[in-house]
Amino acid sequence: MEDEPKNDFELLQEAIALSPQEIEREFANTDNIWLACVNTRLTIIMNYLGLSQMESLIDKETEVVAQEKAQVLAQEVLKLQNVYGEKSSVIPEEIKQDILSRLNVLV
């Protein structure tokens, strides 16, 4: 028996769960700075949140709060890019961990 395809909410959860390793993979394999790699994941997460099908999978309040969290994080990442804008920039581990934990916009 074949596995059923994942719904958009499950894909969103998967995108969030895979974000730390996908950010590191993109960082290692491209010229992008680490924060740009975070933006890639944020874009994916925000795109899932914006899908019309999402409305039938999560309640509106959860969706709105998640979108707000993602937008706030995106603005903060943009500000951090002014400080850590080089590939060689060393971002403090506590800042990285904070960003990675905040990518889970569903909590």
N, CA, C and O of each residue as an XYZ file, in Angstrom:
428
protein
N       0.834     -1.179      0.000
C       0.000      0.000      0.000
C       0.882      1.247      0.000
O       1.821      1.364      0.788
N       0.564      2.163     -0.889
C       1.363      3.368     -1.025
C       1.035      4.364      0.082
O      -0.089      4.428      0.578
N       2.050      5.138      0.452
C       1.815      6.209      1.410
C       0.953      7.280      0.755
O       1.118      7.600     -0.422
N       0.039      7.822      1.536
C      -0.773      8.910      1.024
C       0.101     10.151      0.893
O       1.012     10.360      1.693
N      -0.177     10.975     -0.117
C       0.600     12.210     -0.231
C       0.354     13.096      0.988
O      -0.722     13.075      1.585
N       1.364     13.865      1.338
C       1.251     14.743      2.496
C       0.388     15.953      2.137
O       0.443     16.461      1.017
N      -0.411     16.404      3.112
C      -1.169     17.630      2.881
C      -0.251     18.830      3.120
O       0.883     18.667      3.571
N      -0.735     20.014      2.822
C       0.106     21.211      2.919
C       0.585     21.485      4.338
O       1.702     21.967      4.529
N      -0.233     21.188      5.327
C       0.184     21.395      6.718
C       1.330     20.449      7.069
O       2.284     20.854      7.734
N       1.246     19.215      6.638
C       2.328     18.256      6.886
C       3.603     18.684      6.163
O       4.704     18.524      6.690
N       3.452     19.225      4.961
C       4.620     19.721      4.227
C       5.239     20.931      4.925
O       6.460     21.084      4.950
N       4.389     21.787      5.492
C       4.873     22.928      6.265
C       5.663     22.443      7.479
O       6.760     22.931      7.748
N       5.103     21.485      8.207
C       5.792     20.939      9.376
C       7.132     20.325      8.978
O       8.127     20.481      9.686
N       7.153     19.634      7.855
C       8.391     19.024      7.371
C       9.413     20.098      6.998
O      10.595     19.970      7.315
N       8.958     21.154      6.325
C       9.857     22.241      5.938
C      10.473     22.885      7.174
O      11.658     23.217      7.176
N       9.683     23.062      8.215
C      10.194     23.638      9.458
C      11.212     22.687     10.098
O      12.294     23.108     10.508
N      10.856     21.416     10.179
C      11.735     20.428     10.830
C      13.073     20.291     10.105
O      14.106     20.086     10.744
N      13.060     20.401      8.789
C      14.284     20.228      8.004
C      15.107     21.509      7.879
O      16.213     21.486      7.337
N      14.579     22.612      8.371
C      15.250     23.899      8.175
C      16.695     23.942      8.656
O      17.555     24.398      7.903
N      17.009     23.491      9.870
C      18.418     23.597     10.296
C      19.393     22.907      9.339
O      20.407     23.494      8.963
N      19.097     21.679      8.948
C      20.031     20.989      8.057
C      20.005     21.563      6.648
O      21.032     21.560      5.969
N      18.869     22.051      6.195
C      18.803     22.641      4.858
C      19.534     23.976      4.800
O      20.142     24.308      3.782
N      19.480     24.737      5.878
C      20.238     25.989      5.939
C      21.733     25.685      5.859
O      22.462     26.325      5.101
N      22.179     24.719      6.633
C      23.605     24.360      6.617
C      24.031     23.790      5.263
O      25.136     24.059      4.793
N      23.153     23.005      4.642
C      23.463     22.454      3.319
C      23.616     23.578      2.296
O      24.586     23.609      1.539
N      22.654     24.500      2.279
C      22.732     25.619      1.334
C      23.967     26.470      1.604
O      24.654     26.882      0.668
N      24.253     26.735      2.875
C      25.420     27.538      3.230
C      26.713     26.880      2.739
O      27.600     27.556      2.217
N      26.813     25.571      2.907
C      28.025     24.843      2.508
C      28.176     24.752      0.989
O      29.295     24.691      0.479
N      27.063     24.742      0.271
C      27.110     24.468     -1.171
C      26.917     25.682     -2.064
O      26.895     25.552     -3.288
N      26.778     26.861     -1.468
C      26.580     28.069     -2.270
C      27.471     29.186     -1.742
O      28.176     29.021     -0.747
N      27.427     30.310     -2.419
C      28.146     31.494     -1.945
C      27.294     32.333     -1.008
O      27.733     33.391     -0.559
N      26.079     31.880     -0.704
C      25.168     32.635      0.150
C      25.689     32.724      1.578
O      26.303     31.791      2.096
N      25.428     33.871      2.199
C      25.728     33.993      3.622
C      24.685     33.184      4.393
O      23.623     32.859      3.861
N      24.996     32.864      5.640
C      24.113     32.020      6.447
C      22.723     32.628      6.576
O      21.728     31.907      6.499
N      22.638     33.928      6.768
C      21.349     34.586      6.930
C      20.521     34.562      5.645
O      19.292     34.535      5.709
N      21.167     34.570      4.493
C      20.431     34.427      3.229
C      19.833     33.025      3.135
O      18.745     32.842      2.589
N      20.539     32.052      3.661
C      20.025     30.680      3.683
C      18.810     30.589      4.598
O      17.865     29.853      4.314
N      18.839     31.335      5.690
C      17.664     31.408      6.572
C      16.496     32.001      5.794
O      15.368     31.518      5.899
N      16.762     33.047      5.013
C      15.701     33.669      4.221
C      15.085     32.691      3.228
O      13.883     32.741      2.971
N      15.891     31.817      2.677
C      15.366     30.795      1.766
C      14.323     29.947      2.489
O      13.237     29.705      1.961
N      14.653     29.499      3.689
C      13.726     28.658      4.467
C      12.496     29.452      4.892
O      11.380     28.933      4.866
N      12.696     30.706      5.282
C      11.560     31.547      5.662
C      10.604     31.732      4.487
O       9.385     31.719      4.662
N      11.154     31.902      3.305
C      10.320     32.053      2.110
C       9.490     30.804      1.882
O       8.302     30.893      1.572
N      10.105     29.645      2.032
C       9.380     28.378      1.869
C       8.268     28.275      2.905
O       7.136     27.928      2.570
N       8.585     28.572      4.149
C       7.597     28.501      5.231
C       6.447     29.471      4.973
O       5.278     29.115      5.122
N       6.788     30.696      4.585
C       5.756     31.696      4.331
C       4.890     31.317      3.125
O       3.687     31.576      3.106
N       5.514     30.705      2.131
C       4.729     30.254      0.974
C       3.718     29.186      1.378
O       2.570     29.224      0.935
N       4.126     28.246      2.204
C       3.179     27.232      2.682
C       2.051     27.880      3.476
O       0.888     27.509      3.322
N       2.391     28.843      4.320
C       1.368     29.514      5.123
C       0.369     30.265      4.251
O      -0.792     30.429      4.626
N       0.821     30.717      3.099
C      -0.039     31.490      2.214
C      -0.927     30.664      1.298
O      -1.750     31.218      0.569
N      -0.771     29.359      1.326
C      -1.588     28.518      0.449
C      -3.048     28.544      0.877
O      -3.361     28.493      2.067
N      -3.923     28.624     -0.093
C      -5.354     28.685      0.227
C      -5.828     27.433      0.956
O      -6.740     27.514      1.779
N      -5.240     26.296      0.676
C      -5.631     25.054      1.340
C      -5.303     25.066      2.828
O      -5.908     24.326      3.603
N      -4.347     25.904      3.231
C      -3.934     25.932      4.623
C      -5.100     26.327      5.533
O      -5.183     25.888      6.680
N      -5.996     27.162      5.001
C      -7.136     27.617      5.799
C      -8.001     26.458      6.289
O      -8.599     26.532      7.362
N      -8.063     25.397      5.505
C      -8.878     24.257      5.922
C      -8.107     23.287      6.817
O      -8.691     22.350      7.362
N      -6.806     23.507      6.971
C      -5.970     22.587      7.739
C      -5.595     23.105      9.123
O      -5.366     22.315     10.039
N      -5.529     24.419      9.280
C      -5.263     25.019     10.590
C      -6.230     26.178     10.795
O      -6.743     26.750      9.833
N      -6.472     26.516     12.053
C      -7.419     27.598     12.304
C      -6.789     28.936     11.917
O      -5.567     29.081     11.889
N      -7.636     29.891     11.626
C      -7.210     31.191     11.108
C      -6.262     31.901     12.070
O      -5.279     32.502     11.636
N      -6.545     31.839     13.363
C      -5.696     32.512     14.343
C      -4.273     31.949     14.314
O      -3.302     32.706     14.345
N      -4.153     30.631     14.256
C      -2.828     30.001     14.186
C      -2.096     30.447     12.928
O      -0.901     30.738     12.965
N      -2.812     30.498     11.827
C      -2.216     30.912     10.560
C      -1.723     32.362     10.629
O      -0.607     32.664     10.206
N      -2.558     33.250     11.160
C      -2.203     34.670     11.252
C      -1.001     34.867     12.168
O      -0.072     35.598     11.824
N      -1.013     34.221     13.332
C       0.097     34.338     14.278
C       1.382     33.799     13.647
O       2.443     34.405     13.794
N       1.297     32.677     12.954
C       2.472     32.089     12.301
C       3.025     33.041     11.235
O       4.239     33.213     11.126
N       2.146     33.653     10.458
C       2.598     34.597      9.437
C       3.270     35.809     10.077
O       4.294     36.288      9.590
N       2.692     36.300     11.164
C       3.292     37.439     11.865
C       4.669     37.086     12.410
O       5.608     37.872     12.281
N       4.795     35.905     13.019
C       6.092     35.464     13.539
C       7.126     35.386     12.418
O       8.267     35.814     12.590
N       6.728     34.841     11.278
C       7.637     34.710     10.144
C       8.060     36.084      9.631
O       9.226     36.286      9.293
N       7.135     37.018      9.572
C       7.458     38.364      9.088
C       8.387     39.102     10.046
O       9.315     39.786      9.613
N       8.137     38.964     11.349
C       9.015     39.596     12.343
C      10.419     39.007     12.242
O      11.407     39.742     12.260
N      10.505     37.700     12.136
C      11.813     37.055     12.023
C      12.519     37.497     10.742
O      13.725     37.745     10.759
N      11.793     37.598      9.646
C      12.386     38.038      8.383
C      12.974     39.443      8.517
O      14.056     39.713      7.997
N      12.272     40.332      9.205
C      12.777     41.696      9.420
C      14.039     41.686     10.285
O      14.985     42.428     10.022
N      14.046     40.847     11.310
C      15.218     40.765     12.184
C      16.420     40.181     11.438
O      17.549     40.633     11.625
N      16.175     39.190     10.605
C      17.254     38.597      9.814
C      17.820     39.645      8.856
O      19.033     39.713      8.655
N      16.958     40.448      8.276
C      17.403     41.515      7.384
C      18.325     42.490      8.115
O      19.357     42.894      7.579
N      17.952     42.865      9.338
C      18.798     43.755     10.135
C      20.139     43.104     10.454
O      21.183     43.753     10.394
N      20.104     41.825     10.792
C      21.344     41.108     11.116
C      22.265     41.010      9.904
O      23.484     40.932     10.055
N      21.689     41.012      8.707
C      22.516     40.940      7.501
C      23.400     42.169      7.364
O      24.449     42.108      6.723
N      22.989     43.287      7.961
C      23.832     44.488      7.945
C      25.069     44.310      8.808
O      26.096     44.944      8.568
N      24.972     43.437      9.825
C      26.096     43.194     10.728
C      26.925     42.002     10.256
O      28.155     42.035     10.300
N      26.240     40.950      9.805
C      26.901     39.697      9.410
C      26.682     39.439      7.924
O      26.158     38.396      7.534
N      27.089     40.400      7.103
C      26.779     40.347      5.678
C      27.810     39.682      4.791
O      27.677     39.697      3.568
N      28.828     39.104      5.385
C      29.869     38.433      4.603
C      29.804     36.927      4.827
O      29.421     36.469      5.904
N      30.173     36.174      3.824
C      30.201     34.707      3.949
C      31.102     34.304      5.118
O      30.834     33.314      5.799
N      32.146     35.055      5.342
C      33.103     34.727      6.404
C      32.666     35.238      7.781
O      33.331     34.961      8.779
N      31.563     35.976      7.844
C      31.089     36.497      9.128
C      30.775     35.358     10.085
O      30.170     34.353      9.712
N      31.203     35.543     11.324
C      30.929     34.542     12.349
C      29.754     35.030     13.186
O      29.865     35.980     13.961
N      28.628     34.350     13.006
C      27.431     34.702     13.763
C      27.488     33.944     15.075
O      27.692     32.730     15.077
N      27.311     34.638     16.193
C      27.342     33.943     17.487
C      26.336     32.793     17.527
O      25.221     32.904     17.016
N      26.744     31.714     18.129
C      25.917     30.502     18.174
C      24.559     30.767     18.819
O      23.553     30.194     18.399
N      24.519     31.625     19.829
C      23.232     31.892     20.480
C      22.255     32.602     19.532
O      21.046     32.381     19.610
N      22.772     33.445     18.645
C      21.911     34.098     17.652
C      21.410     33.062     16.656
O      20.231     33.058     16.301
N      22.297     32.186     16.207
C      21.878     31.129     15.278
C      20.802     30.246     15.894
O      19.792     29.944     15.258
N      21.028     29.838     17.135
C      20.062     28.950     17.788
C      18.710     29.640     17.989
O      17.658     29.015     17.853
N      18.751     30.917     18.308
C      17.510     31.675     18.460
C      16.749     31.721     17.133
O      15.539     31.496     17.100
N      17.445     32.005     16.067
C      16.815     32.058     14.745
C      16.243     30.696     14.375
O      15.100     30.599     13.928
N      17.034     29.648     14.561
C      16.569     28.304     14.203
C      15.333     27.906     14.997
O      14.418     27.291     14.449
N      15.295     28.245     16.269
C      14.126     27.877     17.060
C      12.911     28.694     16.646
O      11.787     28.194     16.680
N      13.124     29.928     16.259
C      12.006     30.795     15.849
C      11.488     30.471     14.454
O      10.425     30.957     14.066
N      12.213     29.666     13.699
C      11.692     29.224     12.406
C      10.447     28.360     12.580
O       9.627     28.249     11.669
N      10.314     27.754     13.749
C       9.078     26.994     14.014
C       7.992     27.985     14.410
O       7.716     28.196     15.591
N       7.393     28.578     13.407
C       6.402     29.634     13.608
C       5.066     29.084     14.104
O       4.146     29.854     14.377
N       4.953     27.783     14.220
C       3.693     27.172     14.653
C       3.585     27.058     16.181
O       2.523     26.723     16.706
N       4.688     27.339     16.893
C       4.635     27.252     18.361
C       4.695     28.635     18.981
O       4.662     28.764     20.205
